[in-house]
Amino acid sequence: MMIQRLLPTCLLLLSVFGLQAQKEVLDKVVATVGGELLLLSEVEEQYALFEAQNGPAPEQFRCQIMAQLMANKLLLNQAKLDSVEVSDIEVEAQLSARIDRILGFMNNDVSQFESYYGQSINDVKEQFREDLKNQITTERMKSTIMESITVTPSEVKRFFNGIPRDSLPYFNSEVEIGEIVYKPKVNAEQRKLSIDRLTEIRRQIVQDSMDFAQMAQRFSDDGSARTGGELGWSKRGNFVPEFEAAAYNLEKGEISDIVESEFGFHLIQLLDRRGNSINVRHILIKPEITDEDLDLARIHLDSVRQLILQDSFNFSIGVKLFSDEDMQSYNNDGRMVNPATGNTFFEIGDLDPDIYFTIDTMELNEISAPFEFKGPTGETYFRIIQLQSRSAPHRANLQQDYAKIQDAAIQSKQNDYISDWVLEKINATYVEIDAMFDGCPNLSTWQKRGEAKP
């Protein structure tokens, strides 16, 4: 059954949503950290999540969960004392992104989502908004504590030398890849068809009194269609410039003229305004990209490749002149970032098949012919790639793997720092733990220090 196959992925994407059946049954307070309460349900949710992903949990695993959750409560408590702020807009954006990703795994079937969670999308959002806000606040507090931590080259070397030689990791063959990405342009005919279509939709809303939300549900080409085009409350800077300029010039209830952005053509209606925040809904029409448009894009990118091969400019300059500025690689000198690691190194298994088969026979610094790929929202792009480095399988060493060892050294130093911070704050924070966790040896520091609190 589809829902069973989706379960592990959905749990990973929405772990903050928890396992609702557990939360409804278990609501006992098992720890107090400052002004924050830790519920038994939170422990059981994490326990069930681990077992759903990994199978049976090890002995005393609940003790480990308790320690981690109490540290998070300590961070959250301190964040509130330090007035660390997280905006409602940020929370709403993350909620929507998580739900959109789950809907993507469900083929955007809203009824399947609602059947699994037993609630509407808006109800799910409302139920878990506060939990997600606390999660974001906790991570922000943690980042604030560790933001100034760096390591010197001598610290990196000392960290590396402290690893037993038989414990050094063995790295598989890895590559670094540069890319120049080009988005096909819409031809004039398709552009006009989209404008004409949206003009007619606007006429029906304004002159024939058709309902904007219903028209958005029928015709809009983005995910907001399912909510009648409504985008929720947002402050300046959250929309692309063309959209934002038009939206902020509207009066309440007013409908804009046609607005063109990088996403297509929009009709925008202002629903409400609160100071510098607005709530709008829109209808988006995306022009169709034809086969001829795709051919022109391929030819254009191939001409860029030829200029680089003829030494008219190097690959790095080609990125700045011709690559899509919205791609992550654009601000990284064209180098692609491995989403699994956050660095620029890819093991072969981490590569998309199209890239793997393209570089399989390439020499170092060679540049591929243009090939097609799909962007995050399903749009068609073309890219040329350059094989910028390739390492043989080897045991970790400072010469080849300095950046990775540096990252590991920083992470180790951050872990030590946050552990010391937690110990210091425990000593200055009221802590109480339920007797059911008295047998947890890893909570002894919390319990001993907690006993001294008034």
N, C-alpha and C positions, 0 to 999 in steps of 0.2 A: 504494500500500500504506500502511496506517495508520501503521506504524512509521516510514516514510520521512517522512510529513507531520509526525510528532511530533518528529523528530530535532532541529531547531533549538531548539524550546522546551525539550526535555529537556536539551540541552546548556547552555542558559541557566540552568535551575533547578539543575542538578547539576554545574556546571563544576568543583567541587572533586572530583567523582568521576573527572574526567579521561577520557581515551580509553584504555581498558584495553589494547587491543592494542599501542599504542605503549609503554606502561609496561612490558609484559612483555619487549619486545625491547631497549629502550634503558635502560641503567642506569649509564652512565658518569658519574662525578663531574666536573662542569665548573667548579665554584667552591666554595671554602670561605670562609665568613664567620663568624669566631669559631668557635663550636662547631657551626655548622650547615652541612650539605652541600647543594649544589644539583646535582641530577641533570639530565643531558641530556634524559631523558624528560619532566621537568617543562617544559622549554623547548618540546619538540616537542608536548606536549599543548596548551599555550597557542597555539602556532602553528597546529595543526590546528583548534582551537576557533575561532580568528579566521577561518580560511578557510572553515569550515563555515557561519559566520554572515555573512561579508562577501565571499566570493570571494577571488581571489588577493591575497596579502599584498604590501605594498610592499617595495622593496629594503632590505636590512639590518634587516628587521623583527625578526629573531631578536636582534639587538643591543639593540633597544628592550625586548624581553621579558626579556633577561638583566638589564638595568639595573633593571627593575621587580622582578623576582624576587629579585635580590640585595638591594635595599632592603628587601623583605619579610623576607628572612633576617636582615638586620641588626636589624630591629624585633623579630623573634622571639628572636634571641640576647639582645638587651637586656631583653626581657620576662622571660626566664628569669633573667637576672642580677638583675632588680628584683623577682623573685618575684611576677609578675603571675599571678593564678590564674583558671582557667576550670574550672567544676565539670563532672563527668561527666554530671550531670543536664541541664545546659544543652546539652552536646554531643548527648546522646541526643534531647533535644527538637527540636533543629534538624535532626538526621538524619531523625527521624520526619516532621517537617513537610515536608522536601524530598521524601521518598519519597511521602508522601501526595499532594503536589501532582502528581507525575509519574503516580501511579496514577490521579488524577483525570482527567488527559489521556488515560489508557488505559482509561477507563470502569471503573476499579477492577478491572481484569483482572490478577490476580496472575500468571497463567501467561504473559501477554504481557510483563509486566515481567521475569520470570525468563528468558524466551526471549531478550529483547533483551540483558540483562546477563550471561546465561549462569550466573547464580547465584541462590540464594534471597535474599529480602529481608534476612534476618539476616546472611547472608554478605556482602552488599553493605555493610551497616552496619558490620560488623566490619572490613572491608577499608579503609574510608575514614574511620573514626572518628578516627584520629590526624591525618590530613590536615586534617579539619575543625576539630579542636581547635587545631591550629597556626594555621589561618586566623582563628579567633575570637580567639586570643591576640594575633596580629599586629594585628588591628583594634582590640583593646582597648588595646594599647600605643600605637598611633597616636592614639587618642582621648585617652589620658592625656596625651600630649605636647601636644596641641592644645586641651585643654579650657578653658584660661584665656584663649584668644585672642579678643579682641573688637575692634570698631572704633568709633571715635567719629564723630559726625556730620561733623566736619571731614575725617576720613579717608575717609568715604563720598563726600563732595563732591570731594575730591582724586582719588580713584579714578575717579569718573565723568568729571571734567574731563581726566583723562589718556587717555581713550579718544578716538581720532580721530573727528570728527563723521561721516565717511562709513563708519565701522565700527560705529556704534551699532546695536543690533539693532532690528528692526521687529516690534512685537508685534501679533498679531491681536486681534480682539475677545475680551475675557475677561469672565467673570462670577464673582461670589462668591455662594454659595448656603448658606442656613441650613436646617436640617431638625429636625423633631420626629418621633421614631420610636417606634412602639408595637408591642409584640409581642402577638398575640392570646392570650387566656387559654383554657386547656383547660376544657371544661365538666365538671360533676360526673360525668356518666355515663361519659365517656371516661376520666376519672381513675380511676373504680372498675374499669373493664374492664382498665386497665393494671395496677393493683394486684393484681387477681384473677389475671391472667396470670402475673405475677411470683411471686405466692404459690404457684401451682401448680408453677412451675419450681423454686422453692426446696424444695418438698415432694419433688419427684422427686430432687433432689440429696441432700437430707438423709436421707429415709426410704427411697428406692429405690436409693440409692447410684449415681445417675447421675453421670458425670464432669462436673465444673464447666466445664472447658475446652471439651468437646464441646458442652455446652449453650450456652455463650457463642458458639461458632461458628455454631450453629443459630439462636439467637434474639436475640442482642444487636444493637441498632440503631445501633452506631457502628463506626468503623474498626478498633477493637481486636478485633472478632470474628474477624478472620483470624489473630490470634495467640492465640486462646483467651481473649480478654478481658484478657490481661496488659498492664499499663501501664508496667512497668519500675520501676527504683529511683527514688525521689523523696524529697525532704526536705519538711519542713513549709512551707506557703505555696504549694505548686504545685497544689493541688486547691481546688475551691470549698469553703467552710467546712463545709457539711453533710456532704459526702463525706469530707472530711479528719477531722472529729470522729469519725465512725463508724469509719473505717479505723484510726485510731490507738488506738482502744479495743479492737481485736480481738487475740486471741491467735493465734499461728502456726497456720494451718490452719483457723481459725474462720471461719464464714460469718455475715455480718451479717443483721439483720432488713432489711426494705425501707427504703431511704433515698431521700428525695425531694430533688432539687436543681433548679436552673433548666433542666437538660438533660432531666429525666424522672425515672424511678425506677430505683434500682440495687440489685443484690445485690453485696456485696463480700466477697472472700476474701483474708485476709492470707497471703501466701506466705512472707515472711521479714522479719526486722527486723535492722538493723545500727545501733545507736545511735539517732540521730534520723532515719534513713532507713528507708523501708519499700518493699517490693515487693508490689503487690497486683494482683489481677485482678477484673474485674467483669462483670456482665451489665446492660445498659441497655435499658430499655423506654421508648420515647417515646410518650406518648398522642397519638392522632390529633386533629388540629385539623379540626373540621367546618365546613361552609359557614355554619352558624349562628354559629359562633365568629368566623369571618371577618367576617360582617356586623356583629356586635356591636363588633368592633374598629374597623371603618370608621366606625360611628356614633359611637363614643367619640372618635375622633380628629377627626371633623367637629365635635363639640361643643367640643373644645379650640379649633379654628379659629374658631368663632363667638364664643367668649369673647374671643379676641384681637381680632377685628374689631370687637367692641363696646367695646373699650378697657377690659375688665376687668383685663387685664394685658398687658404687651408680649411680643414673641416670645421675648426672652431669658429672662424669667420662666417662660414656657411650657415652655422647654427644661428648666429645673431642676425644674419641678413634674411634667412628664408624659413627657419623653423617656426612652428606654431608657438606663440608666447604663452599659451595656456597649458602647455605640456610641462610636467615637472622637470624634464631634462633640459628645458630651455635655460633655466637659471643655474644649471649645473654643467655648463659648457658642453651640453649635448649628451653627457653621460647618463645612462639609464640607471635608476635606483631600484635595487632588489627590495620589493615590499616585504619580503619575509625577514630580512635582516636590517634594512635601513641603510646599508652601504651599497657600493657600486659593483660588488663582486657577485657573480652568478655561477653556481654549479650548473652543470648541464641539465640536471633534473628540474632546476628552478625556471628554466627558459620556456617561453611559449613555443610550441612545435614549429611555427613558421620561422621564428628566429633561430631555433636550433638547426633546422635543416638549411637555413641560409648561411650560417657561419661554419657549418660542418667542414666545408672544403676551402674556406677562405684563409688567406695568409694574413699575417699581422699587418695592420693599417690598411688593408684592402677595403674597398667600399662596394657595397652590394648594389644591384639594380633595384629600382623602386618596387615595393610590393605593398599590397593592400592589407589593412587590418581594421578592426572595429574598436572605437573608443569606448569609454565607460558608459556612455548613454546609448550605445548602439550605432553611432554615426560612423560613416566610412572615412578613413584617413589613408594616406600613403606615407611610407617612410623609406629612407635609405639608411643603412647602418654601416658603421665602421667597427671592425674588430680591433680594439685598442690594446688589449693585453690578453695573454693566455698563459696560465701557469701549469706545470706538470704536477701530478699528485706528490705531496711532500709532507713531512712532519713540520709543525709550526717552527718558524725561525724569525728573528728580528729583521733580517734583510728583506724577506718577501712579504712578511705579514705584520709589519709595524702598526698599520692602521687598526687591524683587528686586535692586536695585543694592547694597543693604547685604549681602545674601547673597553676591553675587558678590565684593564687597570682602573679606568674611570668608574666602571660599574662596581668594582670591588671597593673602591674608596667611597663611593656613594652609599653602598650597603653598610659599610662600617660607620659612616657618618650618621645615617638615619637610625642605626641601632643605638648609637650613643645618644642621639637626640631623644629617642623614645625613652630610654632609661632615665634621662634627666627630667623629662616631662612627667613620667610616672611619679617621680618623687615630689612633684608639685601639683599633682592632680588627684582628686578624690577617685578611688577605684574600689569597686565592690564586685565580687564574683560569687555566683551561686555555688552552693556546696556540692552540687552534682559534678563539678569539675575539679574537686579537691585532689583527685588522683592524677592530675596533669602535671608532670614534672617541669614542663616548659613554661608553666604559668606561675612558678614559685616566686619569681621576682615581682610579678604583679601583685600576688597575694600578700607577700611579706610587706611590701611598701604600702599596699592598700590598707593593711591593718592599722597603720599609724595615722590614717587620716581621721579627722573629726567627723 
